[in-house]
């Protein structure tokens, strides 16, 4: 018996279980990628619906584009992608707080995109070990994000990066 198979036997593990575990982790990773792709598509649809280019079109063309975008949006919303992360009550509360901060940020984009972009950068700074020193860090958001699971922290950082990409599409810069 080889040393690794002996170790597996002592630990009560079977190679098939190791293979299944690897497949489960690949499935989780692929599902997260699909979730990110869906978010990107929704962001693109929002960009199209709020594009300055629409102002140059006739009302009829605007209506056609809006209806088409709404049909695509409705179709995209029929896809539900879920990867569940086990959390304790403190982690649930921390994630709730983080989501509230981000929801408020998203709601403020159409009111003042420059201020929203600046705030998004302070949130990003709370998620990284190499923050952009020109924007600072939102300490309340940082406290909340540190209470989240590592998987949640990664997802939040990707979500914020998606918002930063959205700001880039809108040609929004930070106010300093």
C-alpha positions as CSV (number, residue, x, y, z in Angstrom):
1,X,0.0,0.0,0.0
2,X,1.4,3.4,-0.9
3,X,1.9,6.0,1.8
4,X,-0.9,8.3,0.4
5,X,-3.4,5.5,0.2
6,X,-2.4,4.3,3.7
7,X,-2.9,7.9,4.9
8,X,-6.3,8.1,3.2
9,X,-7.3,4.8,4.8
10,X,-6.2,6.0,8.2
11,X,-8.1,9.2,7.8
12,X,-11.1,7.3,6.6
13,X,-11.0,8.9,3.2
14,X,-11.5,7.4,-0.2
15,X,-10.0,8.8,-3.4
16,X,-13.5,9.0,-4.9
17,X,-14.5,11.4,-2.2
18,X,-11.5,13.6,-2.9
19,X,-12.5,13.6,-6.6
20,X,-16.1,14.5,-5.7
21,X,-14.9,17.3,-3.4
22,X,-12.8,18.8,-6.3
23,X,-15.8,18.6,-8.6
24,X,-18.0,20.3,-6.0
25,X,-15.5,23.1,-5.7
26,X,-15.3,23.5,-9.5
27,X,-19.1,23.6,-9.6
28,X,-19.2,26.4,-7.0
29,X,-16.5,28.3,-8.9
30,X,-18.3,27.9,-12.2
31,X,-21.6,29.0,-10.6
32,X,-20.0,32.1,-9.2
33,X,-18.6,32.9,-12.6
34,X,-22.0,32.6,-14.1
35,X,-23.5,34.8,-11.4
36,X,-20.8,37.4,-12.2
37,X,-21.7,37.1,-15.9
38,X,-25.4,37.7,-15.2
39,X,-24.5,40.7,-13.1
40,X,-22.4,42.0,-16.0
41,X,-25.2,41.6,-18.4
42,X,-27.6,43.4,-16.2
43,X,-25.2,46.2,-15.8
44,X,-24.8,46.4,-19.6
45,X,-28.6,46.5,-20.0
46,X,-28.8,49.3,-17.5
47,X,-26.0,51.2,-19.3
48,X,-27.9,50.9,-22.6
49,X,-31.2,52.1,-21.0
50,X,-29.5,55.2,-19.6
51,X,-27.1,55.9,-22.4
52,X,-26.7,59.5,-23.7
53,X,-26.9,58.0,-27.2
54,X,-30.7,57.5,-26.7
55,X,-31.2,61.2,-26.5
56,X,-30.2,61.5,-30.1
57,X,-32.8,59.0,-31.3
58,X,-36.4,59.5,-32.3
59,X,-39.0,58.7,-29.7
60,X,-40.1,55.6,-31.8
61,X,-36.5,54.3,-31.8
62,X,-36.1,55.0,-28.1
63,X,-39.3,53.1,-27.4
64,X,-38.2,50.1,-29.5
65,X,-34.8,49.9,-27.8
66,X,-36.4,50.3,-24.4
67,X,-38.9,47.5,-25.1
68,X,-36.2,45.2,-26.5
69,X,-34.0,45.9,-23.4
70,X,-36.9,45.2,-21.1
71,X,-37.6,41.9,-22.9
72,X,-33.9,40.9,-22.5
73,X,-34.0,42.0,-18.9
74,X,-37.1,39.9,-18.2
75,X,-35.5,36.9,-19.8
76,X,-32.3,37.4,-17.8
77,X,-34.3,37.6,-14.6
78,X,-35.6,34.1,-15.3
79,X,-32.1,32.7,-14.6
80,X,-31.5,32.2,-10.9
81,X,-27.9,31.4,-9.9
82,X,-27.3,30.6,-6.2
83,X,-24.2,29.5,-4.4
84,X,-25.1,29.2,-0.7
85,X,-22.4,30.1,1.9
86,X,-22.8,28.8,5.5
87,X,-22.7,31.7,7.9
88,X,-23.2,32.3,11.6
89,X,-25.6,35.0,12.9
90,X,-22.8,37.6,13.1
91,X,-21.7,36.9,9.6
92,X,-25.3,37.2,8.4
93,X,-25.7,40.5,10.1
94,X,-22.4,41.8,8.7
95,X,-23.4,40.7,5.1
96,X,-26.8,42.5,5.6
97,X,-25.0,45.7,6.6
98,X,-22.6,45.4,3.6
99,X,-25.6,44.9,1.2
100,X,-27.4,47.9,2.7
101,X,-24.3,50.1,2.1
102,X,-24.0,48.8,-1.5
103,X,-27.8,49.2,-2.1
104,X,-27.7,52.8,-0.9
105,X,-24.7,53.4,-3.2
106,X,-26.5,51.9,-6.2
107,X,-29.5,54.1,-5.5
108,X,-27.4,57.2,-5.4
109,X,-25.7,56.6,-8.8
110,X,-28.5,58.3,-10.7
111,X,-28.7,61.2,-8.2
112,X,-25.0,62.1,-8.3
113,X,-22.7,59.6,-10.1
114,X,-19.5,61.4,-9.1
115,X,-20.2,61.2,-5.4
116,X,-21.4,57.6,-5.8
117,X,-18.1,56.8,-7.6
118,X,-16.1,58.4,-4.8
119,X,-18.0,56.4,-2.2
120,X,-17.6,53.2,-4.2
121,X,-13.8,53.7,-4.2
122,X,-13.8,54.1,-0.4
123,X,-15.7,50.8,-0.2
124,X,-13.2,49.2,-2.6
125,X,-10.3,50.5,-0.4
126,X,-11.9,48.7,2.6
127,X,-11.7,45.4,0.6
128,X,-8.0,45.5,-0.4
129,X,-4.7,45.5,1.3
130,X,-3.4,48.1,-1.2
131,X,-6.0,50.9,-1.1
132,X,-6.0,53.9,-3.4
133,X,-4.7,56.5,-1.1
134,X,-6.4,59.4,-2.9
135,X,-9.9,58.2,-1.9
136,X,-9.6,57.0,1.7
137,X,-11.5,54.2,3.2
138,X,-15.0,54.0,4.6
139,X,-14.4,52.7,8.1
140,X,-18.0,51.7,8.7
141,X,-18.0,49.6,5.5
142,X,-14.6,48.2,6.5
143,X,-15.9,47.0,9.9
144,X,-18.9,45.4,8.2
145,X,-16.9,43.7,5.4
146,X,-14.4,42.3,7.9
147,X,-17.3,40.5,9.7
148,X,-18.3,38.6,6.5
149,X,-17.1,35.2,5.4
150,X,-14.1,35.1,3.1
151,X,-16.4,33.9,0.2
152,X,-18.7,36.9,0.9
153,X,-15.7,39.3,1.0
154,X,-14.6,38.1,-2.4
155,X,-18.1,38.4,-3.9
156,X,-18.5,41.9,-2.5
157,X,-15.2,43.0,-3.9
158,X,-16.2,41.6,-7.3
159,X,-19.5,43.3,-7.1
160,X,-17.8,46.6,-6.2
161,X,-15.4,46.1,-9.1
162,X,-18.4,45.7,-11.4
163,X,-19.8,49.0,-10.1
164,X,-16.4,50.6,-10.8
165,X,-16.5,49.2,-14.3
166,X,-20.0,50.7,-14.7
167,X,-18.7,54.1,-13.6
168,X,-15.9,53.7,-16.2
169,X,-18.5,53.1,-18.9
170,X,-20.3,56.2,-17.8
171,X,-17.0,58.1,-17.9
172,X,-17.4,59.1,-14.2
173,X,-14.4,60.2,-12.3
174,X,-13.8,60.6,-8.6
175,X,-14.3,64.0,-7.0
176,X,-11.3,65.0,-4.9
